Amino acid sequence: MKIQVNDEKIVLYLYDYFFKSTEKDTITKEIKRIFIKLIHNYRFKIGGIYEVLVYENLSYGTILEIEKVEELLFNPDLIDIKVRVIKNQDFYFKTDDYFIISNYDNIYYKDNYFYLKLTSDINVTSLIEYGSIEYNLDDEIKKMQIISKSK
């Protein structure tokens, strides 16, 4: 698991298809357990209303994007979450070094970065130190120049 914190947003990269159930109530309970781990194990100060976007990809795993929506004035330690699940989201490996990914297909280019569409035959753990995982790029990918395409 990788944790990235930006302003009021927490992004968790879970390198596995995390939620085995498709039931929203079950997913919400699992997310509550994740919040408890963030508070107890990582000492996060969490309280208020949060929106949690769950991006799932069978080839890569699950990414949770947790964003604080509102403070609770009367109960600052209380947590309320709204969950939205996006299934079959395409994930991309982003790097500035083309030669790391040159042996693969489905490579896109934009603004001095190369984007490799992640599929089940790509070992992400061997690449991750040379770049980052990007998601929610559906509109952006259409504007990018494709360098190599699947045969």
ABEGO torsion letter per residue (X at the ends): XBBBBBEABBBBBBABBABABABAAAAAAAAAAAAAAAAAAAGBBBBEBBBBBBBBBAAAEBBBBBBBABBBAABAABBBBBBBBBBGBBBBBBBABAAAAAABBGBBBBGGBBBBBBBAABBAAAAAAABBBBBGAAAAAAABBBABBBX
